[in-house]
Amino acid sequence: MGTDRKQVPGERDINRFPWRFPLKGRPPLGGPDPLGELMRRLLDAVQENAELVAAGRPVRVDGFRLLCGREVTPLRGLSEQPVQDPSHTLSLFVRSEPRMALLHELVETLLQIITFTWGEEEIQPDGYRLRELSAWAKYPVGGQLFDNLVPLTYGCNCRCNFCFATFYLTHRVGPLQYMKSAAEVEARFKYYDPERSVGLPATGVPTVPWEPCLHPGFADLVVEAARRDPKGHIHFDTNGSLLTEETVSRLAEARDRIFLFLSLNSADPANRRRLMGDRHPERALESMRLLEKYRFPKWCSSVVPHPRLVGMEDIEATLRAADRHSPLFHRVFLPTWTNVSPPENRYSDEEWLEIVAMCRRLRRELTRPLLIWPGLFGTPVDAVEIQGVLPGSLAELAGLRTHDTVLSVDGKVPLNRSHCRSLLFDLFLRLGQSLSQVRLLRRMGLAEEALDLLRRASAQVVVRREGGSTVTLDLAAPLYDATLLRRLDEEPGFLRQLLPGSVESLGPSGIYLPQDFAPHYLELLRDAVVKAEAVRPLAVASRLARPHLDALVQKTSFVESLPKGVTWNVCTAVSEYFGGNIMIAGLLTNQDFINSVREFVRQTGVQPDLILIPRSPYSRWGRDLTGRPYTELGPRLGVPVQVIDLAPPPW
């Protein structure tokens, strides 16, 4: 064989960091075919982006031979840099970088037609690796470096019997073992640009579970990511079974930058073992004490209720136990199931409503906000109800309470939750600007002038309490207190405590209002209809979002604003790929949209001339969860399809 297994002298150049993809190889095609020049051009294109490897090492190739002939065609030499990293699974990049799939298909197709040569010897490559990674480091990665590292590993040391991802993987993906190597992590560190928030293409298979603490260098990587990305935050979920005191103390070096979600599920060791298959449940329960001991300001408890197995009382006791250790908030995931989930996991909408009712009762007892996901489920579409208020925030000090219904903000009536979030954001932005001026005036010794400035600030919110009474609150009122103003002068972090901005799921300044349809989304829909000159547009919405879209349309003059003669239609997209009670748009596939549109046409007889779908199920390259591009929808349905970006604002 003509393979060169000698390592190039000198230090490993991280600029040559390889992703190596194994090749299946295919039987040769028979029959003579003069493809020499075509093959040369294709191979030139390939080798500009990749080099061939065999047995984990790059191979020297100086030509190739058509499998049907004897002529040898010269080929440019390839890099001698040795491969340092184990094989990646190409499917990890299907959604984030389909050009890798194109390159892969091209190489495998060439292997049907040619054999590579080194001198007179034939070379049998079994893979290839990418060349200069700087050309690939142009992908938005969520605004922080750590997002470009995850998932660090696929797999979990627990096997939760309610885990949506576990059942999905078992039936659709099969076993997947993957862990990012030190070389890849270092490359992702190197190629991340904090100014533009771009980096190498992400790896990811949707819904795959991963326990970050399984990675042997996890805590060190978190601290290093915090050091290299001073403005970024680090978000991760963990089941807590590996949060030893050594790990927690190391993570504490970056605690102010960490949002840690502890998947608790039960505070009873026996029930946690039954629910999660956790062989050492006491470790996760102890981790709550450690997070409090090391003063993590942004850790949150996470619970997936399974009342059929442990009872509703255990769920309430678990949230109470977590509340005693000062989390930022609690998060309850309504139990999700698919068409491959076992019968005991298949909760009805009525059972979901019972869990929501339990959470509403418990909110009055807990000291921290309790957030439900999906937040729009079980909430009225015609009322703007606050579902959580962060303790110590200006909103709480001013008297806003969980389950208050917002009637007006600075005299403006909110159309829905998203509109209310926008109004509150503007209000708190003005208050923040006023506070900056107040601090300046107080430093100049003009305390009375500062107080007068505050009193002139307009920050009124009218709410209806659960009992039916109407209350008008002045959100600037707590700032009239001299003690609070002194703290504002003396404590650098106190202003952020009062006006925390958007904290993870919490909205403007610590108020939790689940996002629904923002009014400006209707403008996007109308613009698409006008531009396409459509007469029978059809908007496709998820089962969760459909009632909220309809409610917003009814509250506004959207239909009247459409061109004359336009008939507005909406249909609900049902998840058949996952089935079960999956009801959010982000988990819909192309086939789900196709089936839902065809069913709408069958039932109504209306043939749309434009179909409007949300962008949330698709990657940057427009690929759904199965790797299919949305561009195939139009030809398959015979109707133009427009993707509408309904991304929520950053707050």
matplotlib code that plots the C-alpha trace (Angstrom):
import matplotlib.pyplot as plt

x = [0.0, 1.2, 0.2, 2.6, 2.2, 5.0, 4.0, 5.1, 7.7, 6.8, 3.8, 0.3, -1.1, -4.6, -5.4, -5.3, -7.7, -9.5, -13.0, -12.6, -15.5, -15.5, -16.4, -18.5, -17.0, -19.0, -18.6, -16.9, -19.0, -18.3, -17.8, -15.4, -16.1, -13.6, -14.0, -10.4, -10.7, -14.0, -12.5, -9.5, -11.7, -13.9, -10.8, -9.2, -12.4, -12.4, -8.8, -9.2, -11.5, -10.4, -7.6, -7.9, -7.0, -6.5, -6.4, -6.6, -3.6, -3.5, -2.4, -0.2, -1.9, -0.2, -2.9, -5.9, -6.9, -10.3, -11.5, -12.3, -8.9, -5.2, -4.3, -3.0, -4.0, -1.7, -3.2, -2.0, -0.3, -2.3, -1.3, 1.0, -0.5, -1.4, -5.0, -5.2, -8.9, -11.3, -14.1, -17.1, -20.5, -21.5, -25.2, -24.3, -23.8, -26.8, -28.8, -26.0, -23.8, -25.2, -22.2, -20.4, -23.0, -22.4, -18.6, -19.1, -21.4, -19.0, -16.0, -18.1, -19.4, -15.8, -14.8, -17.3, -15.4, -11.7, -9.0, -6.3, -2.6, 0.8, 3.3, 2.4, 0.6, -3.2, -4.3, -7.4, -8.6, -11.3, -12.1, -11.2, -10.9, -11.6, -8.7, -8.6, -11.2, -11.1, -13.3, -15.9, -15.9, -18.7, -21.7, -23.9, -23.6, -26.2, -24.1, -21.7, -18.7, -20.1, -22.9, -20.3, -19.0, -22.2, -23.1, -19.9, -21.1, -24.1, -25.5, -26.6, -25.8, -29.5, -32.3, -35.4, -38.6, -40.3, -37.6, -38.9, -35.5, -34.7, -37.8, -37.2, -33.6, -34.5, -36.9, -35.6, -31.8, -30.4, -27.4, -25.2, -21.9, -20.0, -17.8, -15.9, -12.2, -9.7, -8.5, -12.0, -12.8, -9.5, -10.4, -13.8, -12.2, -9.7, -12.2, -14.9, -15.2, -16.8, -17.3, -19.5, -20.6, -19.7, -17.8, -17.5, -20.7, -22.6, -22.9, -26.3, -29.0, -32.4, -33.8, -30.6, -30.1, -26.7, -25.3, -22.5, -20.7, -19.9, -17.2, -14.0, -12.9, -16.4, -15.7, -12.4, -14.0, -16.7, -14.2, -12.0, -15.1, -15.9, -12.3, -12.2, -15.7, -15.9, -19.4, -21.0, -23.1, -23.0, -26.2, -26.5, -28.8, -27.5, -29.1, -26.8, -25.5, -22.0, -22.0, -19.5, -18.1, -14.9, -16.8, -19.1, -16.2, -14.4, -17.5, -17.9, -14.9, -17.4, -20.6, -21.8, -21.8, -23.5, -27.2, -27.4, -30.6, -30.7, -33.0, -34.3, -37.7, -38.0, -36.4, -37.2, -34.2, -36.4, -38.7, -35.8, -34.2, -37.5, -38.0, -34.5, -32.6, -30.2, -28.1, -26.9, -29.8, -28.4, -25.7, -28.1, -30.0, -26.8, -25.8, -28.6, -26.9, -23.5, -24.9, -26.3, -23.0, -20.9, -23.4, -24.5, -26.9, -28.5, -29.2, -32.7, -34.6, -36.2, -39.0, -40.8, -43.9, -44.9, -47.9, -48.9, -45.7, -44.9, -48.1, -48.8, -47.7, -44.2, -44.0, -45.1, -42.6, -39.8, -40.5, -40.7, -37.4, -35.7, -37.2, -35.3, -31.9, -32.5, -32.8, -33.4, -36.7, -38.3, -39.1, -41.8, -41.9, -45.4, -44.7, -44.3, -44.9, -44.6, -46.1, -43.4, -43.8, -45.1, -48.8, -48.0, -46.3, -49.2, -50.7, -53.9, -54.5, -56.8, -54.0, -51.7, -54.4, -54.3, -50.6, -51.0, -53.6, -51.2, -48.5, -50.8, -51.7, -48.0, -46.9, -48.6, -46.4, -43.0, -40.5, -39.2, -41.1, -42.5, -42.5, -44.4, -43.3, -44.9, -46.0, -49.0, -50.7, -53.7, -53.5, -56.4, -55.8, -57.8, -56.0, -52.4, -51.6, -48.2, -46.9, -43.9, -42.0, -38.3, -37.7, -35.8, -36.6, -38.1, -41.3, -41.7, -40.8, -43.5, -46.1, -46.5, -47.6, -47.9, -51.3, -51.9, -53.7, -52.1, -54.8, -52.6, -49.0, -48.4, -52.0, -51.6, -53.8, -51.8, -53.2, -51.6, -48.6, -45.9, -47.3, -47.3, -43.7, -42.8, -44.6, -42.9, -39.6, -40.0, -41.2, -38.2, -35.8, -37.0, -36.7, -33.2, -32.3, -33.8, -31.9, -28.6, -29.4, -30.5, -27.1, -25.3, -27.3, -26.8, -23.0, -23.2, -24.9, -28.3, -30.4, -33.7, -33.3, -32.7, -35.9, -37.9, -36.7, -37.9, -41.3, -41.8, -41.0, -44.2, -44.3, -47.9, -49.2, -52.8, -53.5, -56.5, -55.9, -57.1, -60.0, -61.2, -59.9, -58.2, -54.9, -52.7, -49.0, -46.2, -43.1, -40.9, -42.4, -39.8, -37.1, -38.4, -36.9, -33.7, -32.2, -32.7, -31.1, -28.1, -27.7, -27.9, -25.0, -22.9, -23.5, -22.3, -24.5, -27.7, -29.0, -28.9, -30.7, -33.5, -33.6, -32.2, -33.3, -34.2, -33.0, -33.3, -37.0, -38.0, -38.9, -38.4, -36.9, -37.8, -41.5, -42.5, -45.1, -44.9, -44.3, -47.3, -47.8, -46.3, -48.4, -45.7, -45.9, -49.1, -47.3, -44.9, -47.8, -49.6, -46.4, -45.9, -49.5, -49.2, -45.8, -47.1, -50.4, -52.1, -55.9, -56.2, -53.3, -53.0, -51.1, -50.0, -49.7, -48.8, -51.5, -50.2, -49.9, -53.1, -55.5, -53.2, -52.8, -56.6, -57.1, -54.7, -56.3, -59.7, -58.4, -56.8, -57.8, -55.5, -58.1, -59.4, -55.9, -55.4, -56.0, -59.5, -60.7, -58.2, -59.6, -57.6, -57.2, -55.4, -54.9, -53.3, -50.1, -50.3, -47.1, -47.2, -43.5, -43.4, -47.1, -48.3, -48.9, -46.2, -47.7, -44.9, -43.8, -40.1, -40.6, -42.7, -41.2, -41.8, -44.0, -46.1, -46.7, -47.5, -50.0, -51.7, -52.1, -53.5, -56.0, -57.1, -57.7, -59.6, -61.9, -62.5, -62.2, -60.1, -57.0, -54.5, -52.3, -49.7, -48.7, -47.1, -45.2, -43.0, -39.2, -38.7, -38.6, -35.7, -31.9, -29.9, -29.7, -33.5, -33.3, -36.0, -35.3, -35.0, -32.5, -35.0, -35.0, -38.1, -37.6, -39.1, -42.5, -43.6, -43.0, -44.5, -47.7, -47.8, -48.2, -45.6, -44.4, -43.1, -41.2, -41.9, -39.3, -41.3, -38.3, -39.1, -37.2, -34.1, -36.1]
y = [0.0, 3.5, 5.0, 7.3, 6.8, 9.2, 12.1, 15.5, 17.0, 20.0, 20.9, 20.0, 22.9, 23.5, 25.3, 21.8, 20.3, 17.5, 16.2, 12.8, 11.1, 7.3, 6.2, 3.2, 2.5, 1.2, -1.4, -0.1, 0.8, -1.3, -0.3, 2.1, 5.8, 8.7, 10.7, 11.7, 15.4, 15.5, 13.5, 15.8, 18.8, 17.2, 15.9, 19.4, 20.8, 18.0, 18.4, 22.1, 21.3, 17.9, 15.4, 11.6, 9.4, 5.6, 3.8, 7.2, 8.7, 11.0, 9.2, 10.5, 10.5, 11.6, 10.5, 8.3, 5.6, 5.1, 1.7, 1.0, 2.0, 2.0, 5.7, 7.5, 11.1, 13.4, 14.8, 17.6, 16.4, 16.4, 17.6, 15.3, 16.5, 13.5, 13.0, 13.6, 13.1, 10.1, 9.9, 12.1, 11.0, 13.0, 13.0, 15.4, 18.1, 17.4, 20.4, 22.8, 22.4, 20.5, 21.3, 18.6, 16.1, 17.4, 16.9, 13.5, 12.4, 13.7, 11.7, 8.5, 8.9, 9.3, 6.1, 4.3, 5.5, 5.8, 4.3, 6.5, 5.9, 6.7, 5.9, 2.5, 1.5, 1.7, 3.6, 2.5, 5.6, 4.9, 8.5, 12.2, 15.2, 18.9, 21.3, 24.9, 25.4, 29.1, 28.8, 27.0, 29.2, 31.6, 30.2, 32.0, 30.1, 31.6, 34.6, 32.8, 30.5, 27.7, 27.2, 26.3, 23.5, 21.7, 19.0, 17.9, 14.3, 12.3, 9.9, 10.0, 8.0, 8.0, 6.4, 8.4, 6.4, 9.6, 10.8, 11.9, 11.7, 8.2, 6.7, 8.7, 7.5, 3.9, 3.8, 6.3, 6.9, 3.9, 4.0, 7.0, 7.3, 10.6, 12.8, 15.9, 15.4, 17.8, 18.7, 19.6, 21.6, 23.6, 24.2, 25.5, 27.8, 29.1, 29.7, 31.4, 35.1, 36.9, 40.1, 38.5, 35.5, 33.1, 29.8, 26.4, 24.6, 23.0, 19.3, 18.1, 15.5, 16.9, 15.6, 13.6, 13.5, 14.4, 14.7, 17.3, 16.2, 12.9, 14.7, 14.2, 17.8, 19.4, 21.7, 22.9, 23.6, 25.7, 27.8, 28.2, 29.2, 31.8, 33.2, 33.2, 34.7, 37.4, 38.6, 35.3, 33.1, 29.3, 27.4, 23.7, 21.0, 18.3, 15.5, 16.3, 12.8, 13.9, 17.3, 16.4, 19.1, 19.1, 19.7, 22.4, 24.2, 24.3, 25.5, 28.2, 30.0, 31.0, 31.0, 34.5, 33.4, 30.0, 29.2, 25.7, 23.7, 20.8, 18.0, 17.0, 15.3, 13.9, 14.8, 11.4, 9.0, 6.0, 7.8, 9.4, 6.0, 4.7, 7.7, 8.1, 4.9, 6.9, 4.5, 7.3, 9.6, 11.1, 12.9, 15.0, 15.9, 16.9, 19.0, 21.5, 22.2, 22.5, 25.0, 27.1, 26.7, 28.0, 30.8, 30.0, 32.9, 31.4, 27.7, 26.5, 23.3, 21.4, 18.8, 16.6, 15.5, 11.8, 11.7, 8.2, 6.8, 8.9, 10.9, 14.6, 14.9, 13.9, 16.6, 19.3, 18.0, 18.1, 21.7, 22.7, 21.0, 22.8, 26.1, 25.8, 26.0, 29.4, 28.6, 31.5, 29.8, 26.4, 24.9, 22.3, 20.5, 19.0, 15.3, 14.8, 11.6, 10.3, 7.5, 5.2, 6.0, 3.3, 3.6, 4.7, 7.8, 8.9, 11.8, 13.4, 17.2, 16.9, 15.4, 18.3, 20.7, 19.0, 19.5, 23.2, 23.6, 22.1, 24.5, 27.5, 26.5, 25.9, 29.3, 31.0, 29.0, 29.0, 31.9, 31.6, 31.8, 28.5, 28.4, 25.9, 24.7, 25.0, 28.2, 28.8, 25.6, 26.0, 29.8, 31.8, 33.5, 36.6, 37.6, 38.8, 36.9, 37.2, 33.7, 34.7, 37.7, 37.5, 38.2, 41.4, 42.9, 46.3, 44.7, 42.7, 45.6, 47.7, 45.1, 43.1, 39.5, 36.2, 35.7, 39.4, 40.2, 43.3, 45.7, 48.5, 49.7, 53.4, 53.8, 51.3, 48.2, 45.1, 42.9, 39.8, 38.6, 39.4, 42.9, 43.3, 42.2, 44.8, 47.6, 46.5, 46.4, 50.0, 51.0, 49.4, 50.9, 54.4, 53.6, 52.4, 55.6, 57.7, 55.7, 56.4, 60.1, 59.8, 58.3, 61.1, 63.8, 62.2, 62.0, 65.7, 66.3, 67.1, 64.5, 66.5, 67.1, 63.3, 62.5, 65.0, 63.3, 60.0, 61.3, 62.7, 59.3, 57.7, 54.0, 53.0, 49.5, 48.6, 45.0, 42.9, 40.7, 37.1, 38.2, 40.7, 44.0, 46.5, 48.0, 50.8, 50.4, 52.9, 50.8, 53.8, 54.0, 51.8, 54.1, 57.0, 55.2, 56.8, 53.5, 51.9, 54.9, 54.7, 51.0, 52.1, 54.5, 52.1, 48.6, 48.2, 45.2, 46.5, 48.2, 44.8, 43.2, 45.8, 45.7, 42.3, 42.5, 39.2, 36.3, 33.1, 32.3, 35.4, 38.4, 42.2, 42.8, 39.4, 39.2, 35.9, 36.2, 33.3, 34.5, 34.2, 36.0, 39.4, 42.0, 42.7, 39.1, 40.0, 42.6, 39.9, 37.7, 40.6, 41.7, 38.1, 37.9, 41.3, 40.6, 37.2, 38.8, 35.8, 35.6, 32.4, 32.4, 29.6, 30.1, 26.9, 27.0, 24.5, 23.1, 25.1, 28.4, 28.3, 29.6, 32.5, 33.4, 33.3, 35.5, 38.1, 38.2, 38.8, 41.6, 43.5, 44.8, 42.3, 40.7, 44.1, 45.3, 42.6, 43.5, 43.4, 40.0, 38.1, 35.2, 34.5, 30.8, 29.0, 25.3, 23.4, 21.4, 18.0, 16.2, 12.8, 12.2, 12.2, 11.9, 11.8, 15.2, 17.0, 20.5, 23.0, 24.2, 23.5, 19.8, 19.7, 18.2, 18.8, 15.8, 17.1, 20.4, 18.5, 16.1, 19.0, 21.1, 18.2, 17.4, 21.1, 21.0, 17.7, 19.0, 22.5, 22.3, 25.5, 25.3, 27.8, 29.9, 30.7, 28.7, 30.5, 28.4, 29.3, 29.1, 27.6, 24.0, 24.8, 25.2, 28.1, 26.0, 25.5, 21.8, 20.2, 17.6, 14.9, 16.9, 17.8, 21.4, 23.4, 24.2, 20.8, 21.8, 24.1, 21.5, 18.7, 20.7, 22.5, 25.8, 28.6, 28.3, 31.2, 30.7, 33.5, 34.2, 34.5, 34.7, 36.4, 39.6, 39.2, 40.2]
z = [0.0, -0.7, 2.7, 4.5, 8.3, 9.3, 11.5, 10.3, 12.7, 14.8, 16.9, 15.9, 14.0, 15.3, 12.0, 10.5, 13.1, 11.2, 11.2, 9.8, 8.1, 7.3, 3.8, 3.1, -0.3, -3.2, -5.9, -9.1, -12.1, -15.1, -18.8, -20.4, -20.0, -20.8, -17.6, -17.0, -17.3, -15.4, -12.6, -12.4, -12.0, -9.3, -7.4, -7.5, -5.9, -3.3, -2.3, -1.8, 1.1, 2.3, 2.3, 2.1, 5.0, 5.5, 8.8, 10.6, 8.7, 5.7, 2.5, -0.3, -3.6, -6.9, -9.3, -10.0, -12.5, -14.0, -12.9, -16.6, -18.1, -17.7, -18.1, -14.9, -14.6, -12.4, -9.2, -7.0, -3.8, -0.5, 3.0, 5.0, 8.3, 10.4, 11.7, 15.4, 16.1, 15.9, 13.4, 13.5, 12.4, 9.4, 10.5, 13.3, 10.7, 8.4, 9.7, 10.5, 7.4, 4.4, 2.3, 4.3, 3.1, -0.5, -0.1, 1.4, -1.4, -4.0, -2.6, -2.3, -5.9, -7.2, -5.5, -7.7, -10.8, -9.9, -7.8, -6.3, -7.0, -5.5, -8.1, -9.5, -6.3, -5.7, -2.6, -0.7, 1.3, 3.9, 4.8, 4.4, 6.6, 6.2, 5.6, 6.7, 9.4, 9.2, 6.1, 8.1, 11.2, 10.1, 11.9, 14.4, 17.7, 20.0, 21.2, 23.5, 23.2, 25.3, 22.8, 20.2, 22.4, 23.2, 23.2, 24.7, 24.7, 23.7, 26.3, 29.9, 33.0, 34.0, 32.0, 32.9, 32.2, 31.1, 28.8, 25.4, 23.9, 25.1, 23.5, 20.3, 20.1, 20.7, 17.8, 15.3, 15.7, 17.5, 19.8, 19.5, 21.4, 20.9, 23.0, 21.9, 22.0, 23.5, 20.0, 18.8, 21.9, 21.4, 17.8, 18.7, 21.3, 18.7, 15.9, 18.0, 17.3, 20.3, 18.5, 15.8, 17.9, 15.1, 15.2, 13.7, 12.5, 15.4, 15.9, 16.9, 16.6, 17.7, 21.0, 21.9, 25.6, 27.0, 30.5, 30.3, 33.5, 31.8, 29.9, 31.9, 31.5, 31.9, 34.8, 33.4, 30.0, 31.7, 33.5, 30.4, 28.3, 30.8, 30.7, 26.9, 26.4, 29.1, 28.0, 27.3, 29.6, 30.1, 30.1, 30.8, 32.2, 34.5, 36.4, 39.3, 39.9, 39.1, 40.9, 43.5, 45.8, 43.8, 40.6, 42.2, 43.8, 40.4, 38.6, 41.3, 39.7, 37.0, 39.0, 38.1, 34.4, 34.8, 34.3, 35.8, 35.5, 38.0, 36.7, 40.1, 39.4, 42.9, 46.2, 47.6, 46.9, 46.3, 43.9, 42.1, 41.6, 40.2, 37.9, 36.6, 37.2, 39.3, 41.3, 43.6, 44.1, 47.2, 45.2, 43.2, 46.4, 48.1, 45.1, 46.0, 49.3, 47.5, 45.0, 47.9, 49.8, 46.9, 46.3, 42.7, 41.9, 38.8, 39.4, 38.8, 39.8, 36.9, 37.4, 34.9, 36.8, 36.7, 39.1, 37.9, 39.3, 42.4, 43.0, 43.0, 46.6, 45.8, 43.1, 45.5, 48.1, 45.6, 44.6, 48.3, 49.0, 46.1, 47.2, 50.6, 48.7, 47.0, 43.3, 40.9, 39.9, 39.4, 36.0, 35.5, 32.1, 31.4, 30.6, 26.8, 25.0, 21.4, 19.4, 20.6, 24.3, 26.7, 27.7, 31.3, 29.9, 27.8, 29.7, 28.4, 28.1, 31.2, 33.2, 32.1, 33.3, 36.7, 36.9, 35.9, 38.6, 41.2, 40.1, 40.4, 44.0, 44.9, 43.5, 46.5, 48.9, 47.2, 47.5, 44.0, 40.6, 39.3, 35.5, 33.4, 30.0, 27.5, 29.2, 26.9, 27.7, 30.1, 30.1, 28.8, 25.4, 26.3, 29.5, 30.2, 33.4, 35.1, 35.9, 37.9, 39.5, 40.5, 44.2, 44.9, 41.6, 41.2, 39.9, 43.1, 45.4, 43.6, 44.3, 41.2, 42.0, 40.4, 38.8, 38.5, 35.2, 33.5, 32.3, 31.2, 31.1, 31.1, 29.8, 27.0, 26.9, 26.0, 23.2, 24.5, 26.5, 23.9, 23.5, 27.3, 27.4, 24.8, 26.8, 30.0, 28.3, 27.2, 30.7, 32.5, 29.9, 30.7, 34.5, 34.0, 32.1, 34.9, 37.5, 35.7, 35.9, 39.5, 40.5, 38.7, 40.5, 43.9, 43.3, 42.6, 45.9, 44.3, 46.2, 46.1, 42.4, 42.0, 43.9, 42.0, 38.7, 40.0, 40.9, 37.4, 35.8, 34.4, 35.4, 36.2, 35.7, 36.4, 37.3, 38.4, 41.4, 41.6, 43.9, 41.2, 42.7, 40.4, 41.7, 40.2, 40.9, 40.5, 39.6, 40.5, 44.0, 45.8, 44.5, 46.7, 49.8, 50.9, 52.1, 48.7, 47.0, 49.3, 48.3, 44.7, 45.3, 47.4, 45.9, 42.3, 41.6, 43.2, 40.0, 38.2, 41.1, 40.7, 36.9, 36.0, 32.4, 30.8, 33.0, 31.0, 30.7, 32.7, 30.7, 31.2, 34.7, 36.1, 35.1, 33.5, 30.7, 28.2, 24.6, 22.2, 18.9, 18.9, 17.0, 14.5, 13.4, 11.7, 9.7, 8.4, 7.4, 5.6, 3.8, 2.5, 1.2, -0.5, -2.1, -3.5, -4.6, -3.0, -2.9, -0.7, 1.7, 4.2, 7.5, 9.2, 13.0, 15.7, 17.9, 20.8, 18.9, 16.9, 19.5, 20.3, 16.6, 16.1, 19.2, 18.0, 14.6, 16.2, 18.4, 15.5, 12.1, 10.4, 8.1, 7.1, 6.3, 3.7, 0.0, -1.2, -2.2, 0.0, 2.0, 5.2, 6.1, 9.0, 9.6, 12.5, 11.9, 13.6, 14.5, 12.9, 12.9, 16.7, 17.3, 20.9, 22.5, 20.6, 19.9, 19.4, 15.9, 16.5, 16.4, 13.2, 10.0, 6.3, 6.1, 9.0, 7.1, 3.9, 5.6, 7.4, 4.3, 2.3, 5.1, 5.2, 1.4, 1.7, 4.5, 3.2, -0.5, -0.4, -2.6, -1.2, -3.6, -0.8, 2.2, 5.2, 7.7, 10.8, 10.5, 14.0, 12.8, 10.4, 10.8, 9.4, 6.2, 6.1, 7.2, 9.3, 12.1, 9.4, 7.4, 4.6, 3.2, 3.3, -0.4, -1.2, 0.2, -2.7, -5.4, -3.5, -2.6, -5.9, -4.1, -3.3, 0.3, 2.3, 5.6, 8.1, 10.8, 14.1, 16.3, 19.6, 20.6, 22.8, 25.9]

ax = plt.figure().add_subplot(projection="3d")
ax.plot(x, y, z, "-o")
ax.set_aspect("equal")
plt.show()
